[in-house]
Amino acid sequence: MMKRAFGLVALLLLGSVAGWGYTIDLLDPGYSGRLWNTGWTSGGTYGTNDVQDGHYTWVRWTDSTRTVISSSGSAYIINDAPAFPFPYWRANEPNVAAWVSTGANAPNIGQEAWFSWSTTFTLPSLYPGWNITLNVSVWADNRPQAIRLFSGSTELASVATNYTGDQGHVSSFPGGPYSLTAMGLAPGTYTIRFDTYNISGSNGNPTGLFVRFNEATALGIPEPSTYALMGTVGLALFLLRRRKKSTPTQG
C-alpha cells in the first residue's frame, strides 16, 4: 500500500513539473515568431540584391538624441559584391546573413546621420512569462552604437557596442558578439533595435547594417501555482518516505 501511495505522489510531482524548462529556439525556421538575420526576404529567400528585406525597417533621426524622426522605410538587401560598397563592407555570409541599407544600391548619405534599424519576434501564450537570452554579432557603416529591446515604446534592456572607430564595417572590426538578456517577458511581440551612426562625408558614404544572431532562446516560466504544487507534492513525498522508514518491520 505504501509503495502504491508513494508512486502516486511521485506521478503527481512529475505531472506538476512536466512543462518546466521548455525552451524555444527563436532562430528555428519552423517557429513563426522567429528572429531573422539581415538579408532575407519575407518569403524566406536569402540575399536577393536590391530587394526589400522582409524583416527589418529603419528610421533616420534628426540628431544624436534619437527623439525626432526625419525619415523612415524598409531595409533593402545589398548583395552585389564586388560592386561598391564592397569590399569596404565585410563580406556577406551566403544563406546566413547579408547587408541591408536604406534603399536599393546602398544610397549615398553624404552627411552625418543617426539611424535605428528594427526587427521583431513573438513569444507565445504557452507560458505566462519567458526569460530570453540573445547573442548577436553586429556590423554597421559606420559605427554600431547600441542594441535595445523594446515592448512597444518601453525599453526593457540594452547593451552598448561602444565602437568609436571610423570603419565599423570593415572585417577588422569583430562585430562583438554582444549578449542581451531579459527576464519575465509576457507573451507578445517585442522589438530589437540596432542604433547606428553614419559619419559625415561628401562622396561614397552609404549607410548599412549587418546582423547575425548566434543564439536566441526563450525559456518558459510556469505559473506561481505550479511552484506551490511542486512544494506541496514534494512535502508529501518527504512525509511518505519518513513514515515508511519509521514503520517497524514485522518479525
Summary of the structure (lengths in Angstrom):
residues: 251
radius of gyration: 25.0
end to end distance: 18.7
largest distance: 99.1
contacts: 753
relative contact order: 0.22
helix: 15%
strand: 42%
